[in-house]
Structure formats: structure tokens, C-alpha cells
């Protein structure tokens, strides 16, 4: 796979740029939407939870931002990645290139947009007086974990969706359920001890909490939990690619 990707590196580079530009094609504000989208979502949640639902968290906007933006990275990539093969069906039937470039470019372009959105977090951290701690050095590791986790998921979903189109609709329901099962709008401390095991089984709960520990609480994240998720993510990439590689043989016929 790496050999093929190196041979088609220019095509991969072009595909990533196309994903980034295509998202904001014919948009007046263009790439600025990478900043505006998370800010607009934050405005809604910042009004509902601290004011209407009386959330006890201090500086709730920052509390929410450090989890919501990584979660948006996850949902955007999963949603777009699941349909990336189907959406590029015409190209697949006309031109040969390593098919794994499509899911890879979707996840990588999502990463670029996420990194742009992280600028918002950093600006807010400075202006709210929270600042940065030494644990910021662990942030790239958490980002890497989420990237690999997403890559494995997209490999699997993008290949299966070619044969099972209903999966796109099922994914939306699952993501909605996962949102409430991930500590985004609430903290882990509010979860009853008897239900904590449910959250331990959710990889995104560990990843989101990792971001929040580093950026908001400024404490050492749960490294043992993150290392487990890192191992799961690597395994998911390997298994996901094997599934993708096996199913891609019938892409042209199905599309």
C-alpha cells in the first residue's frame, strides 16, 4: 500500500486539496467557514446548557469547545468518508489509481480543517486566561490517535457502503446516539459510577476526554486509556484496510 501511495503521491496530494477546496466551493467566505462553523455551534450550545439547563461548569464555553471541535472532526469525517467511494464512482470507473487514496484523502483533509479549527481553541485559551500547560506537548499524540481511529473506520464504512447504501442513513443515527454517550456537553464526574463502564467502552469518550484534560483541565490525561485506544486504532487501520482491499475488487461493478 505504501509503495502505491508513494507512486501516486501527486494524485493523493491533489485529492486532499480537492477535498478541502471542494467543501467550500463557490462559497463567498471559503475557508473561513472552518472557523465560523464551530463558532456558530458553540454559540448555540453555550446558550442552551449554561443558561437554560444551568450547567455547573465554570467557563463553559471553553469546557464545551475543547470537546465539541474534536467531536465535529469525528462526525464530519465519518459522514463524508462513508460515501467517498460512491461519490467518486464515475472517476473509479474511468481512471485507475489506488482506491485507498479516496478514504485517506477524506480523513487527511478533515484533519487539516480540524487543525485550522484548533486555532480558535488556542485563541480562546489565551483570551480567557486559561493559557497553556506543559501537557500541551501530548496534544499531537491525541490527534494522532483520533486520526488513526477515523482512518480505520472510514476504510471499513466506505467499502461496505458501496454494497449496502442504507448504511449511510444508519450512520447518522449511530452518531447521534454516540454524541450523548460521549462526555461533550457534560463532564465525566456527573456520570453515576454504575454506568461508568459504558463510557469506558466508547473510544471517543477517551479521546474527547484526552483533549479536555490537556486543554481545559490542564492535567495529565489518562495515558493508559489512551494507549489502549491507540492500539485499537492501529488494529482498526490494519483490519479496515484488509476489508477495504478485499471489497474494492467489486467496486466498479457495484457502482
Secondary structure, DSSP 4 states (H G I P E B T S, - for coil): -HHHHHHTHHHHHHHHHHHHHHHTTT-SSGGGHHHHHHHHHHHHHHHIIIIIS----TTHHHHHHHHHHHHHHHHHHHHHHHTHHHHTHHHHHH----THHHHHHHHHHHHHHHHHHHHHHHHHHHHTT----GGGGGHHHHHHHHHHHHHHHHHHHHHHHHH-TTHHHHHHHHHHHHHHTSSSSS-GGGS-GGGHHHHHT-HHHHHHHHHHIIIII-S---HHHHHHHHHHHHHHHHHHHHHHHHHGGGHHHH-
